[in-house]
Amino acid sequence: MVYLKTIYQYLIVLFCILVLNFALPRIAPGSPATYLIGGLDIQFMSQEQIQKVLHEFKLDLPVYTQFKNYLLGIFKGDMGLSVIYGRPVWTILLYRLPWTLLLMGVSLLISASLGILIGVIGAWKRGGGRDVGSLILVMILGSIPPFWIAMLFITLFSATLNWLPSFGAYSIGVLPGTGKYLVEVIRHLVMPVLTLTIVRTGSMYLTTRSSMVIAMEDDYILLAHAKGLREKTILFTHALRNAILPIYTRLMTSLGAMVGGTAVVETVFSYPGLGNTIYESVRARDYNLLQGSFLVISVSILICNLIADLGYPLLDPRVRRQGAEA
């Protein structure tokens, strides 16, 4: 019953997302006609000629008709044509999404692993020199804008040392499926992953450390010490297990947010993911592509939050008992 209530609430949120996703691009100033025709050429065209261009992309229809077509298109898998590329939006998104997932997945795996490991060690040695040094380093790195880190990497590793490529996902002319293609993908992935790892590790570290500090002050940890259990067993079996809920929450919210949160990094490195797609569609007022991109990001965040909510009872029996009592 609790699960059904949770899913019902998320369905309401999903509908609100669909409405906002449709409305926000149209509230923004500017028109896709400016991009389709060109800023200078549009001044010399009649209103009929402009309407003919908009009609091709179904942008001349009344707003309520566009909204109806928009909802029907989502359920049919048809988000319309992209103004920029002149191709179906879903075709573009299906090409761009795997690149974002690759970038996001690798960086999240590294940042989460580092953040949890350093957080556990920091809580174990709290107050010591390493713990204080880690806190200071995390606060410094967390305050640096990701685009600045990205440009610094490009300047150092690409422009100065010429070690790594500065843009794209692979070099032009490399055939997919070959060993050289795999190497190129990895080389193009290094700097974006490093940038996101630096940005994301701090939040996971702080969440893990604070949760572990609270868990290690409970009575059962004192009892575990009294039993003579090994320090690593106490840390990873008892303390970390009971501190897992905040860490799990942070991990799931980071997973959802990173689908769209890679926009700045992808734009700096011209990486062909969803973030760069949003940047291109905003510049061109490409309503269909912008709606499709935002929809994928919003649904990703929603799904990750739903998985987090449904996963709490499985991770902590106390949450399961509270749900049963409710």
N, C-alpha and C positions, 0 to 999 in steps of 0.2 A: 504493500500500500504506500509506504514511504517512497519507494522507487517510482511508482506511478505519479505521485505528486511532484516529485523532482523533475521528471520528464515533462509533465504538463507545464510546469513553470518555465522550463527551457524552451518549449514550443512557443509560449507567449513572447519570450525574449527574441526568439528567431523571427517572429512576425514583425516585431518592432524594428529589428535590424533590417529586414527587407524594405520596410517603409522608409527608414532613414537612408538606406543605401540608394534608393531611387531618388529621394528628394534632395540630398545634399549636393550632388554634382550639378543639379539644375538651379540651385540657389546661388552657386558661385558665379561671379561675373564672367562675361565672355560667352562666345558661341562657337560651336564646332564648325560653323560655316567659315569663320576666319581662317581656320586651318585647312579646310577642304578646298577653298577657293584661293586663299592667299590674302594677306593683309592689304596689299596694294591693289590686286586685281578686283577685289570685292567692291572697291569704290566705283568702278566703272561698269558694274553689272546692274541690271534692273532687278526689282524685287521678284519678278517672275522667274528669272534665271537662278536667283539664289534659292527660291523655293523648290525649283526643279532638282537642284543639287541635294538639298535637305531631304527631299522626298525619296531619293534613292536609298537613304539610310533610315527612312521612316521617322525622321526628326521633325517633320512638319505636322504630325498628328496632334490632336488635343492631348493635354497632360494625362487626363484620366484614361484615354485610350492607350497611351504609352505605358501607363502603370499596369493596365490589364494585360497588355502584350508582354510586359516585363515579367509578371507573375506566371502567366501561362508558359512563357519561354523557359523559365527556370525549371518547371516541372517536366517540360519536354526536352530539356537539355539544349535549349536554343537561346543564347543571350544576344543574338543579333550580330551585325557586322561591325568590325572595328573601323573607325574613321581613319586611323593611321595606316593600317596594313591592308584594309579592304578584304579581310578574311574573317571567318566566324571567330567570335571571342573565345569559345571553348577550345578551339584548335590552338589558339595562341597560349591560353592558360595551361593547357595540358603539356605544352612544350616547356613553358617557363617554370611551372610548379616543381618538377623534379630537381631543377638546379637549385631552387631555394631550399628544398628539403635536404639535398645533399649538403649544402653549405651550413644550414641550420643544424642538421643532425650531427655532423662531425664536430662543429664548434660546441654544441650543447653537451655532447658526450665528454669532450675534453674538459670544458669548464665545470661541469657538474662533478666529474671525478676528482679534479684538482680541488674544487671548492669544498667538497665533503671531506676529503682526506686531510686538507690543511685545517679545516674547521674542527675536525675531531682531535687532531694533534694540538691545535690552539687551545681547545677546552681542557685537554689533559694537562697541558703545561701553562695554564692561564696565569697571567701575571709575570711570566718569565720574559727574558729578552727576546726570544723568537716570537712569542705571542704578541708582544707590543710592536715589534718590527713588522710583523705580518699585518697588524691592524693599520699601522701608518701607511704601509705600501698599498693596501687595499683602498684606503680612503683617497690616496693620491691618484691611483689609477682609475678609480671610480669617478673622479671629478674631471677627467680628461675627455673631451668630446670624441666620439668614435671617428668622425671624419678627419680630425686632426691626426689621430693615430694612423689612419689609413694613408693620409698624404705623407706622413713621416716615413712609413714603410716604403711607399712608392719612391720617394726621394732617395732613401738609403739603398734598398735592395734592387730597385729597377734602374733608376737614373744614374746613381753613383757606381754601384758594384756590378750592375747588369747581370744579376743572378736570376731574377724572377721576372716574368711578364707582368705588366701593369694593368692590363685590361682584358676583358673577355673571359670565356670559359675554356677555350682551347684555341690553338693557332689555326689560321685560315689554311685550307688545303690538306689538313690532316684527316684521314678517313676514319670514321667511327668503327669501333670493333677491333682495331689494331692495337698492338702494344704501345706504339708511339702515341696513339690517341689517349690511352690511359695515363701515360706519363705526363702528357700535356695538361690533362684535366687536373692532375695532382699539383703540378707546378702552378697553374692558375688559381688553385684553391688555397695555397699556402698563406698568402698575405690576408685575404678576407677572413680565413679561419682564425689566424693569429689576432686580428683586430677584434673580432667578436669574442674570442676567448678572453682576451684582456678585459673587455668591457663587462662580460657576464660572470666571470669567476668570483668577483667580489661579493655580489649579492648572495650567491650560494654559500660562500664561506661564512659570511656574517650570520645567515640563517642557521647554518649547521652549528656554528660556535655557540650562539645564544641558546639554541635548543639543547645542546649537549651540556652547557653549564647548568641550566635549570635541572636537567635530568640527573646530573651527577651529584646534586645536592639532596636528592631524595633518600629516604631511609633504606630502600632496598639496595642501593649502592654501598652504603655503610655495612649492610649485612653481607653483601658479596665480598667486601674486603675482609670482614671478620671470618668468613669461611676459608680465606686464604686463596681465593681464585686469582688467576693470573691477570695482570693489568690489561692486557690486550683482550682477554675474554670479557672482562667487565666493560671495557670501552665499546667493543663492537657487537657483543651479544646482548648485553643488558642495557647500557646507556643509549647506544645508537638506536636500538630497536624501539625504545620508549620515546625517543626524540624524533621518530621518523615522520610523524604527521606534518609538522611545519616544513620539513625538508621536502616531503612529497608534494605539498601544496606549492612551494616555490618552484619545484621542478616542472610541475604541470602548467603553472601559469607562465613560466619562462618558455615552455615548449609552444604554447599557443601564441604568446606575444612575439616570439622570434620569427614566426611566419611573415609577419608584417614589419617586425622591428629591424630586419636586415636592409630596409629601404635605403638608408643613408650609405651604408657600406657598399651595397650593390651599385648604387649610383656612382660613387667615387671610383670603383673598379670597373664600371661598365659591365657588371656581371649580369647575365641574362635571366634574372629571377623575377619574382613577383614585385619586389621592391622597386626595381628599375622600371618595370612595366607601369607601376603606379605613377612614377615620375613622368614618364613619357605621355601617359594618358591625361594627366593633369595639365601638362603644357598644351596639349592639343584639344582640350575639352572633349575628349573621346568618352562620351557618356557610357556607352555600352562596355567598353574595355575597363573603365574605371569602376563601374558597377560590378562587373565580373570579378575584378581583383579584390575589391572590398568584400564581396560576398565570400570568396574563398578564405580570406583572412578572418572575417568575423565568424564564419562557421567553424574554422579551425580552433579559434579561441573558445568558442562555445562548447565544442566537442571535448576539448582538453579540460575545461572546467567541469563538464558533466562527468567525465571519467574520474576526475578528482573527487567529486561528491559521491559517486557510486563506489569508489575505492576505499573511502574512509572506514566503513564497517568491516571490510576485509582485513585492513591493516591493524585496527584497534578494536578489540572486543568491547571496550567501554562505549564507543560510538554505536556499536551494534545493539547493545543493551538499551541505550537511550532511545534509539529508533524503535525498538520493540515496545518500550514503555509508552512512547508517544502514540 
